[in-house]
Amino acid sequence: MKPDIPDSLWERPDTIAALRARDIGRLFHLLRQYAGRSQTTIGSHTNLSQGKVSDIMNGRQKVVVFEVIERIANGLSMPDPARIALGLAPRNVTALHIPRKDDAQGFAPQQATSNVEVVRASDEGESVRRRQFVGLTGAALFNAVIGRGPIGQDPQPESSSIDDLAAILTEPSPTLLNEAPDIEALARVVAAAKQAYQACYYTEVLALLPPLLRTLRIAPSVMDGDQRRRVHAFSAEAHHVAASILLKQDDKGLAWLAADRSLQAAHASESPLMIASSARIITHALMDGTHHRAAYTNAATAAERMAATFTQPTPNDLSVYGSLLLRGAIAAAQHGNRTTTAELLDEADQAGQRLEHEGNHMWTAFGSGNVLCHRVNIALSMGDAGTAIEAARRVDIDALPINERKATLLLDASRAFLMWGKHEQALHVLRAAGQIAPEEITGRPATLRLVRDLIETAPISTRRETREYAEALGVTP
């Protein structure tokens, strides 16, 4: 039965704040206070027991699993603005204002140096802008911004998975386009995919990528000149995102394929900056395949090539250069080369100081804070948990520009605490990461392994709390 919840509840500032924080306990309290819903009634609508609802409301359990959050939203019949604030796709995609190219309040052109606002709406402006069109999934998004799905293909489903991404990467050459797609629309979808990835909305990235990659693969056949080179640059960025997602899923083979296509497209774009940017994902793929020496050599060589051309480096230049050095430092550390690691870190730190702010130029999230985050990871990989924790305490996490970087820092800190034998701190930091980026916890094999390690090694003092948290995630020893 559909719950009779007044519309005014979803419009309350405290409700919106709870949704944006994914604080389900606070949301349940508001339902009881302003809609008169008991714990039993809330449970019946959301398929939760009364005891589970009580635990959530009293802070004994946190809801972090994406599927459970979506089930709660569906059970409460949340209106689309509330779903968007919670981080879910709207049910009615036509309810969003989708500007035309000639709309004065419409899309900004794609900028490599900053996040792009791709949706403007009058009523729920801030939350819609925050979602950056990622609420529209798969074919719905493509149809919205381009006016059609990829020509010659059947409409894609409104959701996607790693299997769909794999199919796109491995399929034979698709049907050619009869006409050029709207290049500015392509720019907007690439930006949406980048932003969704950096916000850790991985389910939505997987919905965006398959139709985007297919179109980018065939679009150059009907373009030439600067437009063709620009589309190749978009392809380099989109395949970079695809490789990053696949690396998070431990799919090394497909990740390498996507990384290689990113570099090929970057070379076709004839942009030295894009070539250097794609060298980062090649380095990551090499490193993930345990080719650590080749990885840090690749990164260092690409960085040296960039530095040789510096006269007055732009923020884009410094950010890509510094990010290459950081990726190389990680690879060198995993290879056990402390000298090279220290040299690359120091050079990256100098680039961060020259940049003078925490930026997200060329989608790198590079800055001095990012350098410090990498020092945490490197200390951890070298087995020095104490140094890792000390470095983590020096990071101003609020100054980091993207959620993916914040969550990665917290996960590294959790691993360091576990290595140090401080299980309670490890669990609390892991929970903090889940609050910032739930899909970093629920959607990554490496993070779920961390949860299992916590279960298996937890002392009596934290064993029950750890097991309850693991059960909430659906993780068993």
QUIHUCOR-V81085 format. One record per residue. N is the residue number from 1. RES is the residue in one letter. SS is DSSP state (H for helix, E for strand, - for the rest). OMEGA is omega in degrees with one decimal (none if undefined). Layout:
<<N	RES	SS	OMEGA> <N	RES	SS	OMEGA>>
This chain:
<<1	M	-	-178.7> <2	K	-	-179.7> <3	P	-	-179.9> <4	D	-	-178.0> <5	I	-	-178.1> <6	P	-	179.5> <7	D	H	-176.6> <8	S	H	179.3> <9	L	H	-175.9> <10	W	H	-179.0> <11	E	H	-179.6> <12	R	-	178.1> <13	P	H	-179.2> <14	D	H	175.3> <15	T	H	179.6> <16	I	H	178.8> <17	A	H	178.7> <18	A	H	179.4> <19	L	H	-178.9> <20	R	H	178.8> <21	A	-	-174.0> <22	R	-	178.5> <23	D	-	-174.8> <24	I	H	176.8> <25	G	H	178.2> <26	R	H	178.4> <27	L	H	179.3> <28	F	H	176.8> <29	H	H	179.9> <30	L	H	176.6> <31	L	H	178.7> <32	R	H	-174.3> <33	Q	H	-170.8> <34	Y	H	178.1> <35	A	H	176.1> <36	G	-	-177.3> <37	R	-	177.5> <38	S	-	177.7> <39	Q	H	179.6> <40	T	H	179.7> <41	T	H	177.7> <42	I	H	-180.0> <43	G	H	-179.1> <44	S	H	179.4> <45	H	H	-172.2> <46	T	H	179.7> <47	N	-	175.1> <48	L	-	176.6> <49	S	-	178.0> <50	Q	H	178.7> <51	G	H	178.3> <52	K	H	177.2> <53	V	H	178.8> <54	S	H	179.4> <55	D	H	-180.0> <56	I	H	-178.3> <57	M	H	-177.9> <58	N	-	175.2> <59	G	-	178.9> <60	R	-	175.7> <61	Q	-	175.7> <62	K	-	175.9> <63	V	-	-178.0> <64	V	-	-178.6> <65	V	-	-174.7> <66	F	H	-177.4> <67	E	H	179.3> <68	V	H	177.3> <69	I	H	-179.9> <70	E	H	178.8> <71	R	H	177.9> <72	I	H	179.5> <73	A	H	179.7> <74	N	H	-178.3> <75	G	H	179.6> <76	L	-	-178.7> <77	S	-	-179.9> <78	M	-	173.0> <79	P	-	-173.8> <80	D	H	178.0> <81	P	H	178.0> <82	A	H	178.1> <83	R	H	180.0> <84	I	H	178.1> <85	A	H	179.1> <86	L	H	179.5> <87	G	-	179.3> <88	L	-	176.0> <89	A	-	174.4> <90	P	-	177.1> <91	R	-	-177.3> <92	N	-	-174.5> <93	V	H	180.0> <94	T	H	178.6> <95	A	H	178.8> <96	L	-	175.6> <97	H	-	-179.6> <98	I	-	-173.5> <99	P	-	171.8> <100	R	-	179.8> <101	K	-	-177.0> <102	D	-	179.2> <103	D	-	-178.2> <104	A	-	177.4> <105	Q	-	-171.8> <106	G	-	-171.7> <107	F	-	170.7> <108	A	-	175.8> <109	P	-	-178.4> <110	Q	-	177.9> <111	Q	-	178.7> <112	A	-	-170.8> <113	T	-	-178.8> <114	S	-	175.6> <115	N	-	-176.3> <116	V	-	171.9> <117	E	-	-176.4> <118	V	-	175.1> <119	V	-	172.1> <120	R	-	177.8> <121	A	-	-172.9> <122	S	-	-171.6> <123	D	-	-175.9> <124	E	-	-171.4> <125	G	H	-173.3> <126	E	H	-177.9> <127	S	H	178.8> <128	V	H	177.5> <129	R	H	-179.2> <130	R	H	-177.5> <131	R	H	171.0> <132	Q	-	176.5> <133	F	-	-175.8> <134	V	-	172.9> <135	G	-	175.9> <136	L	-	-172.7> <137	T	-	171.1> <138	G	H	-176.2> <139	A	H	-179.8> <140	A	H	178.8> <141	L	H	-177.2> <142	F	H	177.8> <143	N	H	-177.9> <144	A	H	-172.8> <145	V	H	-178.3> <146	I	H	178.8> <147	G	-	179.6> <148	R	-	170.9> <149	G	-	176.4> <150	P	-	-174.3> <151	I	-	178.7> <152	G	-	-179.0> <153	Q	-	173.2> <154	D	-	177.3> <155	P	-	179.3> <156	Q	-	176.4> <157	P	-	-175.2> <158	E	-	173.9> <159	S	-	-175.2> <160	S	-	-177.0> <161	S	-	175.9> <162	I	H	179.2> <163	D	H	178.1> <164	D	H	178.0> <165	L	H	178.3> <166	A	H	-179.2> <167	A	H	179.7> <168	I	H	-176.7> <169	L	H	-174.1> <170	T	H	-177.0> <171	E	-	174.0> <172	P	-	-179.5> <173	S	-	-178.2> <174	P	-	178.5> <175	T	-	-179.5> <176	L	-	175.3> <177	L	-	175.6> <178	N	-	179.9> <179	E	-	-178.0> <180	A	-	174.5> <181	P	-	178.1> <182	D	-	-173.7> <183	I	H	177.8> <184	E	H	175.9> <185	A	H	175.4> <186	L	H	179.3> <187	A	H	-177.6> <188	R	H	-179.6> <189	V	H	175.8> <190	V	H	178.6> <191	A	H	179.0> <192	A	H	178.9> <193	A	H	178.8> <194	K	H	-177.0> <195	Q	H	178.2> <196	A	H	178.0> <197	Y	H	-177.6> <198	Q	H	175.9> <199	A	-	-179.8> <200	C	-	173.0> <201	Y	-	-169.4> <202	Y	H	177.0> <203	T	H	-178.1> <204	E	H	173.7> <205	V	H	-179.2> <206	L	H	175.2> <207	A	H	-178.5> <208	L	H	-166.3> <209	L	H	-173.7> <210	P	H	179.3> <211	P	H	179.2> <212	L	H	-178.8> <213	L	H	179.8> <214	R	H	-179.4> <215	T	H	-179.9> <216	L	H	-179.7> <217	R	H	-174.4> <218	I	H	-177.1> <219	A	H	-178.6> <220	P	H	-178.2> <221	S	H	-179.3> <222	V	H	179.3> <223	M	-	175.0> <224	D	-	176.0> <225	G	H	-176.1> <226	D	H	179.7> <227	Q	H	178.6> <228	R	H	179.3> <229	R	H	179.9> <230	R	H	177.5> <231	V	H	176.0> <232	H	H	177.0> <233	A	H	176.2> <234	F	H	-179.6> <235	S	H	177.4> <236	A	H	-179.7> <237	E	H	-177.5> <238	A	H	177.6> <239	H	H	173.7> <240	H	H	177.9> <241	V	H	-179.8> <242	A	H	178.9> <243	A	H	-179.6> <244	S	H	177.8> <245	I	H	-177.9> <246	L	H	175.8> <247	L	H	177.5> <248	K	H	179.1> <249	Q	-	179.2> <250	D	-	178.1> <251	D	-	-171.1> <252	K	H	-177.3> <253	G	H	179.4> <254	L	H	178.1> <255	A	H	178.8> <256	W	H	178.7> <257	L	H	-179.8> <258	A	H	178.8> <259	A	H	179.5> <260	D	H	178.3> <261	R	H	175.8> <262	S	H	-179.2> <263	L	H	178.1> <264	Q	H	179.6> <265	A	H	178.2> <266	A	H	177.1> <267	H	H	178.4> <268	A	H	178.4> <269	S	H	-179.9> <270	E	-	178.8> <271	S	-	178.4> <272	P	H	-179.8> <273	L	H	178.9> <274	M	H	177.6> <275	I	H	178.9> <276	A	H	179.4> <277	S	H	179.6> <278	S	H	175.4> <279	A	H	177.9> <280	R	H	-177.1> <281	I	H	173.4> <282	I	H	177.7> <283	T	H	-179.7> <284	H	H	-179.7> <285	A	H	176.1> <286	L	H	-178.4> <287	M	H	-179.7> <288	D	H	175.1> <289	G	-	178.9> <290	T	-	175.0> <291	H	-	-168.5> <292	H	H	-180.0> <293	R	H	178.2> <294	A	H	-178.1> <295	A	H	-177.1> <296	Y	H	174.3> <297	T	H	178.6> <298	N	H	-178.3> <299	A	H	-178.4> <300	A	H	179.7> <301	T	H	178.9> <302	A	H	178.8> <303	A	H	178.3> <304	E	H	179.1> <305	R	H	176.9> <306	M	H	-176.2> <307	A	H	-178.5> <308	A	-	-178.9> <309	T	-	-176.4> <310	F	-	165.1> <311	T	-	172.3> <312	Q	-	-174.2> <313	P	-	177.0> <314	T	-	173.0> <315	P	H	175.8> <316	N	H	179.9> <317	D	H	-177.4> <318	L	H	-176.9> <319	S	H	178.2> <320	V	H	178.2> <321	Y	H	-179.1> <322	G	H	180.0> <323	S	H	174.6> <324	L	H	179.8> <325	L	H	-180.0> <326	L	H	178.5> <327	R	H	176.8> <328	G	H	179.0> <329	A	H	177.5> <330	I	H	-179.3> <331	A	H	179.3> <332	A	H	178.4> <333	A	H	180.0> <334	Q	H	174.3> <335	H	-	180.0> <336	G	-	-178.4> <337	N	-	-175.7> <338	R	H	-177.5> <339	T	H	179.5> <340	T	H	178.0> <341	T	H	-178.6> <342	A	H	-179.2> <343	E	H	-178.2> <344	L	H	177.5> <345	L	H	-179.3> <346	D	H	178.1> <347	E	H	177.5> <348	A	H	178.8> <349	D	H	177.6> <350	Q	H	177.9> <351	A	H	177.9> <352	G	H	178.2> <353	Q	H	177.8> <354	R	H	178.4> <355	L	H	172.2> <356	E	-	175.1> <357	H	-	174.0> <358	E	-	-175.6> <359	G	-	174.6> <360	N	-	-179.8> <361	H	H	-177.8> <362	M	H	176.2> <363	W	H	-175.8> <364	T	-	-173.1> <365	A	-	-174.6> <366	F	-	176.0> <367	G	-	-178.7> <368	S	H	177.6> <369	G	H	177.8> <370	N	H	176.6> <371	V	H	-180.0> <372	L	H	175.8> <373	C	H	179.1> <374	H	H	174.7> <375	R	H	176.0> <376	V	H	-177.3> <377	N	H	-178.1> <378	I	H	176.8> <379	A	H	178.9> <380	L	H	-178.3> <381	S	H	177.5> <382	M	-	174.9> <383	G	-	-178.1> <384	D	-	-175.6> <385	A	H	-178.5> <386	G	H	178.1> <387	T	H	179.0> <388	A	H	-179.7> <389	I	H	179.4> <390	E	H	177.9> <391	A	H	-179.5> <392	A	H	-179.6> <393	R	H	-179.7> <394	R	-	-177.5> <395	V	-	171.2> <396	D	-	-172.1> <397	I	H	179.5> <398	D	H	-179.9> <399	A	H	179.1> <400	L	-	-168.0> <401	P	-	-175.4> <402	I	-	-178.7> <403	N	H	-178.8> <404	E	H	178.9> <405	R	H	178.0> <406	K	H	-178.2> <407	A	H	179.1> <408	T	H	177.2> <409	L	H	-178.0> <410	L	H	177.9> <411	L	H	175.5> <412	D	H	178.9> <413	A	H	178.1> <414	S	H	178.0> <415	R	H	179.0> <416	A	H	177.8> <417	F	H	178.3> <418	L	H	177.9> <419	M	H	-177.7> <420	W	-	-179.7> <421	G	-	180.0> <422	K	-	-171.4> <423	H	H	-178.4> <424	E	H	178.1> <425	Q	H	179.2> <426	A	H	-179.3> <427	L	H	-178.2> <428	H	H	180.0> <429	V	H	176.9> <430	L	H	177.2> <431	R	H	178.0> <432	A	H	177.3> <433	A	H	179.5> <434	G	H	177.7> <435	Q	H	179.1> <436	I	H	-173.0> <437	A	-	-176.8> <438	P	H	-176.3> <439	E	H	171.2> <440	E	H	-179.9> <441	I	H	-171.3> <442	T	H	-171.6> <443	G	-	-176.4> <444	R	-	177.3> <445	P	H	-177.6> <446	A	H	179.9> <447	T	H	177.4> <448	L	H	173.7> <449	R	H	176.8> <450	L	H	178.1> <451	V	H	178.9> <452	R	H	177.4> <453	D	H	178.1> <454	L	H	179.4> <455	I	H	-172.3> <456	E	H	-175.1> <457	T	H	-174.6> <458	A	-	174.2> <459	P	-	-177.3> <460	I	H	-175.4> <461	S	H	-177.9> <462	T	H	-172.7> <463	R	H	-177.3> <464	R	H	-179.4> <465	E	H	-179.8> <466	T	H	-179.4> <467	R	H	179.0> <468	E	H	178.2> <469	Y	H	180.0> <470	A	H	177.9> <471	E	H	177.6> <472	A	H	178.4> <473	L	H	-176.1> <474	G	-	-177.7> <475	V	-	175.1> <476	T	-	-179.0> <477	P	-	none>>
